[in-house]
Amino acid sequence: MDIPPKDGGIEETIEPTKPIVRKVDMTGNNQWASLSLEFIDNQQYAKLFEDAKSDLKKLVPIDARETTGHGIIATRDKRGACTIKVA
């Protein structure tokens, strides 16, 4: 069940209705195996992605509402927050 965050965007911890005591081995679950491999294989690329996004934001001029080039669009909102996305 999805519960929207309260004011401030901080999610509240939901207490489980049953005690959490089990350990579960997912070795026989094909979906777990597939997603595990995908997670492990892409972990390094996720770091590269975040680093590139951070470095692109540093290149956006502070007074630019929109900066574009090479398939990327960087926009600044009224507060000055920068958003990077693929064109």
ChimeraX attribute file (.defattr): number of C-alpha atoms within 10 A of each C-alpha:
attribute: neighborCount
match mode: 1-to-1
recipient: residues
	/A:1	3
	/A:2	4
	/A:3	8
	/A:4	10
	/A:5	10
	/A:6	9
	/A:7	7
	/A:8	6
	/A:9	8
	/A:10	9
	/A:11	11
	/A:12	10
	/A:13	6
	/A:14	7
	/A:15	7
	/A:16	7
	/A:17	6
	/A:18	6
	/A:19	7
	/A:20	7
	/A:21	6
	/A:22	6
	/A:23	6
	/A:24	6
	/A:25	7
	/A:26	10
	/A:27	9
	/A:28	8
	/A:29	9
	/A:30	10
	/A:31	11
	/A:32	12
	/A:33	13
	/A:34	10
	/A:35	11
	/A:36	12
	/A:37	11
	/A:38	11
	/A:39	12
	/A:40	10
	/A:41	11
	/A:42	12
	/A:43	11
	/A:44	10
	/A:45	11
	/A:46	12
	/A:47	11
	/A:48	12
	/A:49	12
	/A:50	11
	/A:51	12
	/A:52	12
	/A:53	15
	/A:54	13
	/A:55	11
	/A:56	16
	/A:57	19
	/A:58	11
	/A:59	10
	/A:60	18
	/A:61	11
	/A:62	12
	/A:63	8
	/A:64	13
	/A:65	14
	/A:66	15
	/A:67	15
	/A:68	14
	/A:69	9
	/A:70	7
	/A:71	8
	/A:72	12
	/A:73	15
	/A:74	21
	/A:75	17
	/A:76	19
	/A:77	11
	/A:78	7
	/A:79	6
	/A:80	12
	/A:81	10
	/A:82	19
	/A:83	14
	/A:84	18
	/A:85	11
	/A:86	10
	/A:87	10
